C-alpha cells in the first residue's frame, strides 16, 4: 500500500505503508537515536508528533514488552527509510500506528533541520496530496499547547512501597524507565497526576518532576505548585520538569527550531568541565543564561541543560539520566539524588540553610526566609 508524508509548507515525501491504514496528524520531528525505536514510540513526550528515524534500518532486533516506556504508543506516526519485520511492523499494525517505509528520511530530516519542525500528515492509503496539505494547515501548532493532561495518570498510585526514601513523582508524561531507576536506587515511589497539589506532596522525602510533551509555558498551575514547594522538599526535575523548575525560578523557555531528539547529544557539566553524551527528547528549551545556578549547557546551541539551587534543595536536568534509550553517562544522577534524600537531611543541606543566603532577585526575595 502506498503512503506519503505531507508537510504544511507543501513538501511531500512518498513511501509505502507497513503499519495501520489511515492517516495521522502531528508535528513532524526527527530523532538521531540509532536504537531504542520501541522506547521512542512509547515515550509520552512524543505525543502529537510524527517521528522520523534517521537510522537507516529500524526494527531489526524485534520488540519486547519490557522495552515499552508506557502502556501504549504515543507517537502519532512513524517514518522510516527501511522498516524490518515482521515483529516490529506487526506491532505497529496491532497498535493502530500509521507507519511508512521507503521514505527518503535523509532528505526529510535535512528539510526539517533547515526549515524547522512543522505540522504534518502521514497517510497510509489513497488520498489527495493537495487536500492533505490543506488540512494540515488547519491543525494546531505545537507552540502554546499544554499536553500533560493527555498523558498523565488520572489518579495517584504506588509504583513500589519499599525503599529507604519516599519519593513522589509528578507525572507530566513519565517514562517507566525513570520509575524503574528510582526503585532500583532504593526509593519507594508514589506517582501523582500532573494536577497534584502542594499538600499532596509535602510529606515525601523528595519530589521528581517528570518528563512530558508540549509547551511548558501554558502550565501555569504546575509552575505555581513547583514554586510553592521550593525550599520545603528536595526537588529533581527531568526534561519538562526541568523547564517547569526554570519557569518557577525566573528563567525563560522557548520553542527550538527542530528540537533535541536522540541519544548522542553532548552536554557540558560546567562544574567539572566534563562532557556527557546524553539522551534527549524535547522541542522546547530553557534560554541560555549566565546565572550561577546553571550547571549544564548544550554544546549544540548553549541552551540551559541543568540547574541547581542548593539553598532551595532543587535541581534539574534537560536530558534523560534514566537513558531509555541512550548512553549511561548520566546514570549516577538519579542514584545520587535518591541517596541524598534518604533519611534525615544531610549535613550539606543543614550547612547551606545556616551559612548561605540565596542570591537576590526573584529567588532571594521569595525564598530567603
N, C-alpha and C positions, 0 to 999 in steps of 0.2 A: 504494500500500500504506500502510495506517495505521501509526502508531507513537506512542510516548509515552516520557516520562522519569518514572520513579518514584523519589522520594527517601525516605530512611529515616524521615522524620517523617510519611510518608503522603501528602505532596503529589504530585500527578500533573499533568504538562503534556503535552498532546496535539499531534500534528503528523502529518506524513507522511514515509515513508521515501524517501530519494533516494540511498541507498548500498546496502551489502550487507544481505541479510536475516539476521535472527537477533537476538541480544541481547549486551550488553556490560555488565560491572560496572566501576565505578571511582568515584573521588571526583569529585563534581560541582563544577566550578570555573568561573570566567568570566574572560575576557580582554577588555580595553578597546582592544586594538590595532585600528586601522581598516584596516590592510593586513597582508600577510605571513601569510596563512592557511596557505599550504603550508609555510612555515618553522615555524609554530607546531605544526602537526600532526606534523611530523617531528622536532621538538625532543625529545631523550630526557628532558628534565626534565618533560615531560608524561606520562611513563609512568604507567600505572594511573589515569589521570584522564579524565573525560568533560568535554570543553571546550565551554563556551557562548560564542559570539561575541556581543558587544554591538553590533558593527557591523550595521546593518540589512540589508546585502546582502553576501554572501560568494561569491566565485568569479567575479567579473565580469571579471577580467583573465586567466583561464585558469591553466594550470600549465606549468612548465618544469623539466626535470631538475636544472638547476644551482641551483634555489632550495631543494632539499631539504637539511636540516641533518644528515641521517643516511641510512643505506641503506634505511630503511623508516619508515612511520608508527609513532609511539609512543602517541599519544592512543588511548584505547580506543573513544571515540565522539565525534562532532561534532554539536553542536546549533546551529541557525541560525534566524533569522527568515525569511530568503529566500535560498535557495541558487540560484545561477546556474550554468548549464552550457552545453554538455554536457561541456566538458573537465574541469571541477572535479568534478562529480558522477560522471562516468565514472571518473576517477582514484580517487575514494573507493571506488567499487564494485569496481574491479580490485584494490585493496589490501585488500579484505575489511573495510572500516571501516563500522560502523553509523553512518549519518548521517541526521539528521532536519531537515526544513524545516517552516516554518509554525508553529513553536513561539513562544509569547509570551515571547521572550527578555528583554524588559524586566521582566516580572513574575518570571521565574525568577531573573534577576540580583538584583533587589531582595530576593527571598526569601533567596538565598544571602548577600547582604550583611548582612541583618538577623539571620539565624539561623546563619550560618557555612557554610563548605563542608561537605558531608556525603556519605555513601555513597549511591550511586545505581545505577540500572539503566536503560540505554537499550534500547528494544525496537523492532524493525522487523518487523512481522507481528502475527499474532493471539497474544494471551497474556492471562492473567488479571492484572488490576491488583493485586488483593488478594494473589495469590501472589507477584507481583513484589516488592511491598513487604515481604512476609515473608522472602523470600530475601535481599533487600538487607540486612536487619538481621543476617544471619548472616555477612556479608562482613567481612574485617578492616578496621579503621580505618587511616588513613594514619599517625597518630602511632605511633612505635615501629617503623616499617617501614624496613629497610635495602634500598634498591632498586638501588644502584650495580652490584651483581653482575649484574643482569639486563640492563644496557645497556652495560657496559664491554667493551672489546676483550678477547679471550681471550689474546692474545699481543702482545708488542711489535712495532711496525712503524715503518718510516721513512716519514714523510709527504713530506719533502723533505730531500735530503742536501747542499744548498748553502746557504751563508749565513755571515754574519760572527759569529754567535753560535750555539752549540749549546744548544738548548732541549729539555728533557724535559717532555712533557705527561702528567700523570697523569689518565687517562680515567675519570671517575666518571659519564660521560654526555655527553662533549664534543661540541659543535656543530662542524660543518665550517667555519663562518664564522670561528671562533676560529683554527683551523689555517690557514685562508687568510690571515687578517690577520697572523698571526705570520710566515708565509712572505713575504708582501708587505713586511713590515718588515725583512726581511733575516735571518731565523732559519732555521737548519737544524733541522728538527723531528722528534723521535722520540716516538712515543706509547706509553705503558706502561699495562698494566691497573691497575685500582684496587688490586690487591694488590701493587703494586711495592714492593720492599724498599729500604732506605736505600742499600745498596751498589750497587743498580742505578742510582741517581740522582746519586750524589756526583760523577761525572766531568763533569757538564754545567755550562755557564755560568749557567744559570738553570732553575728548575722552575716550571711553571704548573700549578696545581691547578684542574681544570676545573669546570664546572657539572655538575649531575646531579639526579636525582629523590630523593624520600624524605626521611626524618628523619635529620639528621646525627648525633644522639646515639648510635645503636647502632653507628656506625662506629668502634669503639674502636681497632682495629688501625691504621686510616688516620690517626686523630688522633695515635697514638703515633709513627707514621712521620713525620708533619709535625713533631712536637715534636723528634724526633731530628735533623731536618735544619736546624732553626733555627740561624742563625749560621754555617752551613757552606756553604750555597749560596743565592744570591738566590732568593726565592720570590715569586710573584704568584698570589693566589687569586681566582677568579671564582665568584660565586653559592654553590654548595655548597662550593667550595674556600675561599671567604671564611668560611663557617661552620666549616669544619674548622680553619682557622687560628685563628679566635676560640676554639674549644674548646681548642686546643693551648696557648693563651696565657692561659687562665683566665677567659674570658668565658663567658656562658651563652646558649643558644639555646632557643627555644620555638616552638610552633605558632601561627601567626597565625589569627585567626578566619576570614578568607576569602582571605588571601594578597595578594600584589602581582603582578599579571599584566597587562601592557600595554606600550605604547610611549610613555607620556606621564607618567611618574612623576617628580615634582620631587625633587631631592636637593641638599642644601646642602653645598658644599665649604667647611668651616669655616676652611680656611687662607687663603682669599681672598674669602670671602663671596659666592662665585659660585654661582648655581643652575644645575644641569644637568638637562635634560629627558632621561630615561633609559628604556631598555628593561629590563623586569624580568619574571621568571617564577619565583616561589618561594612556598612555603606555610609555610616556617619562616624565622625571623629571629634575629639577634643582639640580645639585650636592650639597651635604651637604657643608656648609660653616660656618665659624665663623665670617664673616663680620658683621659690626654693622647694616647694613641695613636689615639683616634677622630678620623678626618679628615672623614668624610661622614656625614650623618644624613638620614633620610627626613623630608620636610616633611609627610607624611601622619600619621605616628604616632611619630616620634622614634627609630625603631629604627636600629641602627648599620648604615650603608651602606658604610663604608670604615674600614680600619685601616692604620696604618703603624708599623713597628718598625724604625727605621733602624739601631739597634745590632745588630739581628738580620738585617738585609737582607731583611726580609719585609714585604709589604703585601698588601692585598686590597680588593676592592670587591664589594658585593652585586649591583649592577646589571651589565648586559652591555655592555662597551665595544666589542664587535665589531658591535653594532647590527644583528642579523639576526633579525627586522626591527627598525627603530626609528630614532630621530634620531641624529645623528652628534656630539652634544656631547662624548661621552666617547671618541671615536675615538683621540685622541692618547695615551691611557693605554697601550695596547699597544705602539705605536711607540716611545714614550719609554722604556718598560721594556726593550724589546729593545736600544735604543741604549745603555742603562746597563750591560747585562750583556755587551755585545760587547767582546771583548778583555780586557786585564788590568783588575783592579778600579780603579774611578775614584778620583779624588782625594777625592771626598766620602766614600766608604767608608773609605779609609785614615785620614782625619781623624777620623771617628766612632770607629773602632776605637782610636785613640790617645788622643783627648781626652774622649770621652763615656763615661759609665757608665750602664748600664741601670738603670731605676727599681727600687726594692725590691720585695719580694713574690715571687711565683712566678717571674717572668721574671728579675729581678735575681739571685735565689738560684741558679736553674738554669743561667743562661747568662752571668753576668758574666765568667766565665773565658774 
